[in-house]
Structure formats: C-alpha cells, structure tokens
Amino acid sequence: MIDVHDDLLYYCVVAWADDFTGYVIDYGTFPEQIRKRFSKSDRSNVTLQKKFTGAKRHVAIQAGVELLFKRWKHRESCDIAGEFSFDELLQLIEMHRTTDGDILIIKHADLKLQLVEGDRVRNPDDVGMDQEWYHGLHKNEYGRVIEYAISKRQEMGGFKHEKIISRDHAWLVGRGMGGFCL
C-alpha cells in the first residue's frame, strides 16, 4: 500500500494470509530520505519535486509510484532464482497455462515468486484413503483447496514427492479446480 502525499510517498508491502493475518515485508519512503528519522516538515527531506524537477505535482506522484513498482519488477527483486523480470514471469505463466494447462506460483516470504510446472503438482506418495487429494490438490470437506503437493523430477524419469505448500503461499493458475485462475 502507498500513502500518497504531495511531496513524499510512504509505502508498506504486506503479505496477507486467508485469515487476514498480515506480515510486513518491506516499508519505507520514496524518495528515500537521507536520515532514518525525520519529520515531514524537515527542509533536508528529499521530495518528489526535488527528484522530478520541473514536473507538476500529479506527474511527480505518478512517476514515484511507477518507480516503486519498477524496483520490485526487476529479476533480482521478483524471481526467486533471479532469472526473470516480472514481465518475463507473466509471459512464462501464460505460456505454461496455454500449453500445459496450468502452473503453480509460489509466493515466498520476501515477496519473490517461484514458478512450478503443473505436472509437478501431484499427489504425495503416502496419501491415505481418508485424505481428499485430487491431482496434487488437498481439499477440505467443502472442496476448497488447502494445500498443494509438489514433486521433483527424478534423473531416470518419474517423480518423487518433495514438499507440501499451503494455499496461503501459492496460486494455481489455469486449472480452475479450486485454485486461482487468471
């Protein structure tokens, strides 16, 4: 969220769980200030007007918001592997959704994203008869997805169960069976 002022943007990045528990991931000001502690009226503050000299107030605010998002969009800030920018991840997501049918997006605590191919989302090896698993999706008694099971590919073929991810930390894009669909 961004608290917009005429001369400064205060931002806070929060990850939310389904029960509305929030986790502050990052916060600060834009432009960044010289001192850690300051008041809004300090003359030494770096302002949007100083950062974007000659720009009208609304243009400076828009440019500040865009720069904040661009900072996150870079591959080092967005992709857990540091390989793809946000725009490239969107292209990969759409490619997998249209060619493979789905893709799992894991959101890590630091807001970095990880893509997992849809064929790696599969039931764990040790699923009991009393559990409601369907193609790697664990559902509760109402049919709501509560977890995803991820396997890794074996060198000689096949898959081996790797881990289970809560739906609070992942989106399944494309399948439409209780996951998140774009």
C-alpha positions in Angstrom: 0.0 0.0 0.0 1.2 3.5 -0.7 0.3 6.6 1.4 0.5 9.4 -1.1 1.4 12.9 -0.1 2.2 15.9 -2.3 5.9 15.6 -1.7 6.6 12.1 -0.4 5.3 8.5 -0.8 5.2 6.3 2.3 4.9 2.6 1.3 4.4 -0.7 3.1 4.4 -4.1 1.5 2.3 -6.6 3.4 1.7 -10.3 2.7 -1.8 -11.3 3.8 -2.9 -14.8 4.9 -6.5 -16.0 4.3 -7.3 -15.3 8.0 -6.3 -11.6 7.4 -3.0 -12.0 9.3 -0.6 -9.5 7.8 3.2 -9.7 7.6 5.1 -6.6 6.8 7.7 -7.5 4.1 9.1 -4.0 3.3 8.4 -0.4 4.1 9.9 3.0 3.5 9.6 6.3 1.7 10.1 7.4 -1.8 12.2 9.2 -2.5 14.5 7.6 0.2 15.4 10.0 2.9 18.9 11.0 4.0 18.2 10.3 7.7 16.4 7.3 9.2 14.3 9.6 11.5 12.8 12.7 10.1 9.6 14.7 10.2 7.6 15.6 7.1 8.4 19.3 7.6 12.2 18.9 7.6 13.8 21.1 5.0 16.5 18.5 4.4 14.0 15.9 3.0 14.3 14.6 -0.5 11.0 15.3 -2.1 9.2 14.2 -5.2 9.6 17.7 -6.5 13.3 17.6 -6.0 13.5 14.2 -7.5 11.5 15.1 -10.6 12.5 18.7 -11.1 10.0 20.7 -13.1 7.3 18.1 -13.0 3.8 19.0 -12.0 2.6 17.6 -8.6 0.4 14.8 -10.1 3.1 13.9 -12.6 5.8 13.6 -9.9 3.4 11.4 -7.8 2.7 9.1 -10.7 6.4 8.8 -11.6 7.2 8.0 -7.9 4.5 5.2 -7.8 5.8 3.8 -11.1 9.4 3.8 -9.9 8.4 1.9 -6.7 6.7 -0.8 -8.8 9.6 -1.0 -11.3 12.0 -1.5 -8.4 10.1 -4.7 -7.5 9.7 -5.8 -11.1 13.4 -6.4 -11.7 14.6 -10.0 -11.8 16.6 -9.7 -8.6 13.6 -8.5 -6.6 10.8 -10.6 -8.2 12.1 -14.0 -9.3 13.4 -16.4 -6.5 16.0 -17.6 -9.0 16.9 -14.1 -10.1 16.5 -15.1 -13.8 13.3 -13.4 -14.9 11.7 -10.0 -14.5 8.1 -9.6 -13.5 7.1 -9.1 -17.2 9.0 -12.2 -18.2 7.4 -14.2 -15.4 3.9 -13.1 -16.7 4.9 -14.4 -20.2 6.1 -17.7 -18.8 2.9 -18.1 -16.7 0.7 -17.5 -19.8 2.8 -19.9 -21.9 2.5 -22.7 -19.3 -1.2 -22.0 -18.8 -1.9 -22.3 -22.5 0.4 -25.1 -23.5 0.5 -27.2 -20.3 -2.9 -26.3 -18.8 -1.6 -24.8 -15.5 1.3 -23.6 -13.5 1.8 -23.1 -9.7 3.1 -19.8 -8.5 4.7 -19.9 -5.0 5.0 -16.6 -3.2 7.8 -16.6 -0.7 8.0 -14.5 2.5 10.3 -11.9 0.8 7.7 -11.4 -2.0 9.8 -13.3 -4.5 7.9 -15.6 -6.9 8.7 -19.2 -7.9 7.1 -21.0 -10.8 6.4 -24.7 -10.6 5.4 -26.7 -13.7 1.9 -28.1 -13.5 3.0 -31.7 -14.0 5.0 -31.5 -10.7 1.8 -30.8 -8.8 0.7 -34.3 -7.9 -0.5 -36.4 -5.0 2.1 -37.2 -2.3 3.3 -40.8 -2.4 1.9 -41.6 1.1 -1.7 -40.3 0.7 -4.1 -42.1 2.9 -7.7 -43.0 1.9 -9.1 -40.5 4.4 -7.5 -37.5 2.8 -9.1 -35.6 0.0 -6.3 -35.2 -2.6 -7.0 -34.7 -6.3 -4.2 -34.3 -8.8 -1.9 -32.7 -6.1 -4.6 -30.5 -4.6 -5.6 -31.3 -1.0 -9.2 -30.2 -0.4 -11.2 -29.8 2.7 -14.7 -31.3 3.3 -16.2 -28.4 1.3 -14.0 -28.8 -1.7 -11.7 -25.8 -1.0 -8.1 -26.3 -1.8 -6.0 -26.1 1.4 -2.6 -27.4 0.1 -0.6 -28.2 -3.0 1.8 -31.2 -3.2 4.9 -30.7 -5.2 7.2 -33.4 -6.6 10.5 -33.2 -8.2 11.6 -35.0 -11.4 13.9 -37.9 -11.0 17.0 -38.2 -13.1 15.9 -41.6 -14.6 12.3 -40.5 -15.1 9.3 -40.3 -12.8 8.6 -38.1 -9.8 9.4 -38.1 -6.1 7.4 -36.1 -3.5 9.2 -33.0 -2.4 7.0 -30.8 -0.2 3.5 -29.5 0.6 2.7 -25.8 0.2 -0.2 -24.1 1.9 -2.6 -22.3 -0.4 -1.8 -19.2 1.6 1.5 -19.2 -0.2 0.6 -20.3 -3.7 -1.7 -19.8 -6.7 -2.6 -22.4 -9.2 -3.2 -20.7 -12.5 -5.2 -22.2 -15.2 -6.6 -25.5 -13.8 -9.8 -24.0 -12.4 -10.3 -26.7 -9.8 -10.3 -24.7 -6.6 -7.1 -22.8 -7.5 -6.6 -19.2 -8.6 -7.4 -18.8 -12.2 -6.5 -15.7 -14.4 
